[in-house]
């Protein structure tokens, strides 16, 4: 694996203050958060694949709104069929049981459940919402599906990840578009050996890539940061600015995102 399975650090953090500007609608039966740029144009889009706290988490919605303020049409679907994990579950919460046995009729939240959701949303974006180019950012759980759909012909053109979890080495090797990775210094899910394994894989590939390591932060910081801590706040904001620059270059820019 290029990152380890999730743990308690995937479910804890700080809820941010703010009022979401977008709206929740549906794509088929998939609850989805939409945020539009000021000009309402949809050609350049960002698909946010959220962490296990889900698409209704205010922190994630505020990030979507920030991307929209930077000129992107933003789509963020419910990957968990109404079974997202509430923030700051107690110590004994078993995330692996939720992953394998949660959700509709105990079918869990594995690839067989999540892949069709992402595929349906991507198809809607391209076929009916006027999207020409899609960048996608995945946080923690969502990073796995950035990798899976950054493969040739799967629908994502440009990818970004922050503190990834559950990502398989073969999923990294299958990517065919630019990828940006933000990593935390303290992260049992994406520790130094997994970062180095990922780097070794990327060095053998022919896609643009960048990996940034942020000191004094832990897993989840790009979404669930303690904004009262100046160091953590800086790292969270730096990740976002880096993602905007990445998408500006490869989604909006003149460079071809293909390898």
C-alpha positions in Angstrom: 0.0 0.0 0.0 1.0 3.6 -0.6 -0.9 4.7 2.5 -2.3 2.8 5.5 -6.0 2.2 6.4 -7.8 4.8 8.4 -7.8 5.2 12.2 -9.2 7.4 14.9 -7.3 10.4 13.5 -9.6 10.3 10.5 -12.6 11.3 12.7 -11.3 14.0 15.1 -10.6 17.6 14.6 -12.1 21.1 15.0 -15.3 22.4 13.5 -14.7 25.7 11.7 -16.9 28.8 11.9 -18.6 30.3 8.8 -21.7 30.2 6.7 -21.7 28.0 3.6 -22.6 29.9 0.4 -23.3 26.9 -1.8 -26.3 24.6 -1.8 -27.1 20.9 -1.5 -28.9 19.4 -4.5 -29.0 15.9 -5.9 -27.4 14.1 -8.8 -29.7 11.2 -9.3 -30.1 10.1 -5.8 -26.7 11.4 -4.7 -26.8 14.3 -2.3 -24.3 16.8 -3.6 -22.9 20.2 -2.5 -22.6 22.7 -5.3 -20.7 26.0 -5.3 -20.5 28.3 -8.3 -17.9 30.9 -9.2 -19.1 34.5 -9.5 -19.6 34.3 -13.3 -21.5 31.0 -12.9 -19.3 29.3 -15.6 -18.9 25.6 -15.2 -16.2 24.7 -17.8 -13.4 24.5 -15.2 -14.5 22.3 -12.3 -13.2 20.8 -9.1 -14.6 17.6 -7.7 -14.1 17.4 -3.9 -14.0 13.9 -2.6 -14.3 14.5 1.2 -13.0 12.7 4.3 -15.3 10.4 6.3 -17.0 13.4 8.0 -18.7 13.9 4.6 -20.1 16.6 2.3 -22.3 18.3 4.9 -19.4 19.1 7.2 -19.1 22.9 7.3 -15.3 22.8 7.1 -15.5 20.9 3.7 -18.3 23.2 2.5 -16.2 26.3 3.3 -13.3 24.8 1.3 -15.6 24.3 -1.6 -16.7 27.9 -1.4 -13.1 29.0 -1.4 -12.4 27.1 -4.6 -15.5 28.7 -6.1 -14.3 32.2 -5.1 -11.1 31.3 -7.1 -13.2 30.8 -10.3 -14.1 27.1 -10.2 -17.4 25.3 -10.3 -17.2 22.9 -7.4 -19.1 19.7 -6.9 -18.8 17.6 -3.6 -20.9 14.4 -3.4 -22.0 12.3 -0.5 -19.7 9.3 -0.8 -21.3 7.5 2.1 -25.0 7.2 1.2 -26.1 9.2 4.3 -23.7 7.3 6.6 -20.9 9.8 7.1 -19.1 9.7 10.5 -19.9 12.6 12.9 -16.9 14.6 14.0 -15.1 13.5 17.2 -16.5 10.1 17.7 -15.5 8.4 21.0 -12.2 6.5 21.4 -13.9 3.1 20.9 -15.4 3.9 17.5 -14.3 1.2 15.0 -13.8 2.9 11.7 -12.8 -0.4 10.0 -16.2 -1.9 11.0 -17.9 1.2 9.6 -15.9 0.8 6.4 -16.8 -2.9 5.9 -20.2 -3.2 7.5 -21.7 0.3 7.7 -24.1 2.0 5.3 -27.0 0.5 3.4 -27.9 -3.0 4.6 -24.4 -3.3 6.1 -22.7 -3.3 2.7 -19.9 -1.0 3.9 -18.1 1.8 2.1 -15.7 0.0 -0.1 -14.8 0.4 -3.8 -17.9 -1.4 -4.9 -20.1 1.2 -3.2 -18.0 4.4 -3.8 -16.8 3.9 -7.4 -20.4 4.0 -8.8 -21.0 7.3 -6.9 -17.9 9.0 -8.2 -18.5 7.7 -11.8 -22.1 8.9 -11.8 -21.1 12.4 -10.6 -18.3 12.7 -13.1 -20.7 11.6 -15.9 -23.2 14.3 -14.8 -20.5 16.9 -14.7 -19.4 16.2 -18.3 -22.7 15.3 -19.9 -25.1 17.8 -18.3 -23.3 20.5 -16.3 -21.1 21.9 -19.1 -17.8 20.9 -17.5 -14.8 20.7 -19.9 -11.9 19.9 -17.5 -12.0 18.4 -14.0 -9.6 18.8 -11.2 -10.2 16.7 -8.1 -9.0 17.0 -4.5 -9.4 14.2 -2.1 -9.0 14.5 1.7 -8.1 11.3 3.7 -10.7 8.7 2.5 -11.4 10.7 -0.7 -7.8 10.6 -1.8 -8.1 6.9 -2.8 -10.8 7.8 -5.3 -8.8 10.7 -6.8 -6.1 8.1 -7.5 -8.6 5.6 -8.9 -10.3 8.1 -11.2 -7.1 9.8 -12.3 -6.5 6.7 -14.3 -6.7 6.9 -18.1 -10.3 7.4 -19.3 -11.8 7.5 -15.8 -12.8 11.1 -15.8 -10.5 13.2 -13.6 -7.9 15.2 -15.5 -5.8 16.7 -12.6 -5.5 15.4 -9.0 -4.6 16.6 -5.5 -4.6 14.8 -2.2 -4.1 15.8 1.4 -3.1 13.3 4.1 -4.3 10.3 2.0 -5.5 7.0 3.4 -6.5 3.6 2.0 -4.5 4.3 -1.2 -3.1 1.2 -2.9 0.3 1.2 -4.7 -1.4 0.0 -7.9 -3.8 2.9 -7.7 -0.8 5.3 -7.6 0.8 3.5 -10.5 -2.4 3.7 -12.5 -2.6 7.5 -12.4 -2.1 9.3 -15.8 -2.6 13.0 -14.8 -0.7 15.5 -12.6 -0.9 14.8 -8.9 -0.2 17.1 -5.9 0.1 15.5 -2.4 0.1 17.3 0.9 1.4 15.3 3.8 1.5 15.8 7.6 4.6 15.3 9.7 2.7 13.3 12.3 0.6 10.8 10.4 0.4 7.1 11.2 -1.7 6.5 8.1 0.7 8.3 5.7 4.0 8.0 7.6 7.5 8.6 6.3 7.9 5.1 4.8 4.6 5.4 2.9 5.6 8.9 1.7 8.9 7.4 0.4 7.2 4.5 -1.2 4.9 6.9 -3.0 7.8 9.0 -4.1 9.6 6.0 -5.5 6.5 5.1 -7.5 6.0 8.6 -8.8 9.7 8.9 -9.9 9.1 5.9 -12.2 6.1 7.5 -13.8 5.8 10.2 -16.5 3.3 12.5 -14.9 3.9 15.9 -13.2 3.9 15.5 -9.4 4.6 17.4 -6.3 4.7 16.3 -2.7 4.9 18.8 0.2 5.5 17.8 3.9 4.1 20.2 6.5 5.8 20.3 9.9 4.1 20.4 13.3 0.7 19.2 11.9 -1.1 15.8 12.1 -3.4 13.8 9.9 -6.5 15.7 8.9 -5.0 19.2 9.2 -6.1 20.4 5.7 -9.8 20.1 6.7 -10.0 19.8 10.5 -7.2 22.1 11.6 -7.3 23.9 14.9 -7.3 27.4 13.6 -6.4 28.9 17.0 -2.9 27.3 16.5 -1.0 29.7 14.2 1.3 27.0 12.9 -1.5 24.6 12.0 -3.6 27.4 10.5 -0.7 28.5 8.3 -0.3 24.9 7.0 -4.0 24.5 6.3 -4.1 27.7 4.3 -0.8 26.9 2.5 -2.2 23.6 1.3 -5.3 25.3 -0.1 -3.2 28.0 -1.9 -1.0 25.3 -3.3 -4.0 23.4 -4.6 -5.4 26.5 -6.3 -2.0 27.2 -7.9 -1.9 23.5 -9.1 -5.4 23.6 -10.6 -4.8 27.1 -12.1 -1.7 25.6 -13.9 -3.2 22.3 -15.1 -7.0 22.9 -15.2 -7.2 26.5 -16.3 -3.8 26.9 -17.8 -2.5 26.1 -21.3 -0.4 23.2 -20.2 -1.7 19.8 -21.2 -2.5 17.8 -18.1 -1.8 14.5 -19.9 1.5 12.9 -19.4 
